[in-house]
Amino acid sequence: MSTDIIEARTRTTKEGVLNLSLNVGIPDADVAVIVHVKPLASTQEVDANGWPMGFLDQVAGSMPELQRAPQGPFEERLALD
């Protein structure tokens, strides 16, 4: 049986728990697993929802080429009594 190295990046829970689920392709067999935890340097701060700070400000309205066509004049309607 060959030895495979599977690299995965994931996020821990707020409690510091790491949940892993890996398909190793070896059904119904005993396997040895080694877990090497290496924290990644955070390059960005995130908000309460996990989005990078300012991300939604940069995305909202990011299609300036999308413009509404002229709608023409309003139709004349009868006055309400």
ABEGO torsion letter per residue (X at the ends): XBBBBBBBBBBBBAAGBBBBBBBAGBBGBBBBBBBBBBBBBBABBBBAAGBBBGAAAAABGABAABBBBBAEBBBBBBBBX
